[in-house]
């Protein structure tokens, strides 16, 4: 299964979603069944490490991040099975870029029982508390998402 997390600049939400998804896969020994990445719809931060506040929030919760920001490219839509947008703006941008593939592009919270339809707010212009709140939200959502995929994988056996 190939999963791509998408936000605006790929330095706050999507690289953290990627790291947390990998963490939850690892906890359940499912990492070998997935290919995970993240990107942004914009190119402002291409090549950069995640925002220092994102790294700090992750690190204090035991999550290491080693991602370099990149912009989405046309081949991504064919390579990945799921593209998870962090908010409605990202979702709309992806649907505009790839109108023939909207079936594989959804909000990250699409499969969540607890947060279905909610967005992952962009903490970029806020303080560390906002980054911690986004960490907690992404942690919960990604744990649910890994469980969804684990159930789906089990059902296909």
C-alpha positions in Angstrom: 0.0 0.0 0.0 1.4 3.4 -1.0 0.3 6.5 1.0 1.1 10.1 0.4 0.4 12.9 3.0 -0.1 16.4 1.5 -0.2 19.8 3.0 0.8 23.3 1.7 4.6 23.6 2.2 5.6 20.1 3.5 7.3 21.3 6.6 4.7 21.1 9.3 1.6 18.8 9.0 2.4 16.3 6.2 5.9 15.3 7.3 4.6 14.9 10.9 1.7 12.8 9.6 4.2 10.7 7.6 6.4 10.2 10.7 3.4 9.3 13.0 1.9 6.9 10.4 5.3 5.2 10.2 5.5 5.0 14.0 2.1 3.4 14.3 2.9 1.0 11.5 6.1 0.1 13.3 4.3 -0.5 16.6 2.0 -3.0 14.8 4.9 -4.5 12.7 3.2 -3.5 9.5 5.9 -1.2 8.0 7.0 -3.7 5.4 3.6 -3.6 3.8 3.6 0.2 3.1 5.4 2.9 1.2 4.9 6.3 2.8 5.9 9.8 1.8 4.7 13.4 2.2 4.8 16.5 0.0 3.4 20.0 -0.4 1.3 21.5 -3.1 3.7 24.5 -3.0 7.4 24.6 -3.6 8.5 27.3 -1.1 10.3 24.9 1.2 11.6 22.2 -1.2 14.7 20.6 0.2 14.2 21.9 3.7 13.9 20.0 6.9 10.6 20.2 8.8 9.8 23.4 10.7 11.9 23.4 14.0 8.7 23.6 16.0 7.4 20.5 14.3 10.7 18.6 15.0 10.6 19.8 18.6 7.0 18.6 19.2 7.8 15.3 17.6 11.0 14.8 19.5 9.5 15.4 22.9 7.0 12.7 22.1 9.7 10.2 21.0 9.2 10.6 17.2 12.2 11.2 15.0 11.8 13.0 11.7 14.2 12.9 8.7 12.1 14.2 5.9 13.1 16.8 3.3 10.3 18.9 1.9 9.2 18.4 -1.7 6.5 19.5 -4.0 4.0 17.1 -5.4 4.6 16.0 -9.0 2.3 14.6 -11.6 3.7 11.0 -11.3 2.6 10.9 -7.6 -1.0 10.4 -8.6 -0.1 7.2 -10.4 2.4 6.0 -7.9 0.3 6.3 -4.7 -2.9 4.5 -3.7 -4.0 7.2 -1.3 -3.3 10.9 -1.1 -4.3 12.4 2.2 -4.9 16.1 2.3 -4.6 18.0 5.6 -7.4 20.5 4.9 -10.0 21.6 2.4 -7.7 23.9 0.5 -5.2 21.1 0.0 -8.0 18.8 -1.0 -9.3 21.3 -3.6 -5.9 21.9 -5.0 -5.3 18.1 -5.4 -8.7 17.6 -7.0 -7.9 20.5 -9.4 -4.5 19.0 -10.3 -5.8 15.5 -10.7 -9.5 15.7 -11.6 -9.5 12.2 -13.1 -8.2 10.6 -9.8 -10.4 12.2 -7.1 -11.3 8.8 -5.8 -7.9 8.3 -4.3 -7.7 11.9 -2.8 -9.4 12.5 0.5 -9.1 14.4 3.8 -6.7 12.7 6.2 -9.7 12.4 8.6 -11.9 10.6 6.0 -11.5 7.2 7.6 -11.5 8.5 11.2 -14.5 7.7 13.5 -13.5 10.3 16.0 -12.5 13.2 13.6 -14.2 12.4 10.3 -14.5 15.5 8.1 -12.3 17.7 10.4 -9.2 19.4 9.0 -5.7 19.4 10.4 -5.1 23.1 11.1 -1.9 24.6 9.9 0.2 25.6 12.9 2.8 27.6 10.9 1.8 31.1 12.1 1.1 30.0 15.7 3.1 29.1 18.7 4.5 25.9 20.1 1.1 25.1 21.7 -0.4 25.0 18.3 2.3 22.6 17.1 1.6 20.3 20.1 -2.1 20.4 19.4 -1.5 19.4 15.8 0.8 16.6 17.0 -1.9 15.2 19.3 -4.5 15.4 16.6 -2.3 13.8 13.9 -1.2 11.1 16.4 -4.9 10.1 17.1 -5.9 10.3 13.4 -2.9 8.3 12.2 -3.4 5.6 14.9 -7.0 5.2 13.6 -5.8 5.2 10.0 -3.3 2.4 10.6 -6.0 0.4 12.3 -8.3 1.0 9.4 -5.6 -0.3 7.0 -4.7 -3.2 9.2 -8.4 -4.3 9.3 -8.6 -3.8 5.5 -5.4 -5.9 5.0 -6.7 -8.6 7.3 -10.1 -8.7 5.4 -8.3 -9.2 2.1 -6.5 -12.3 3.3 
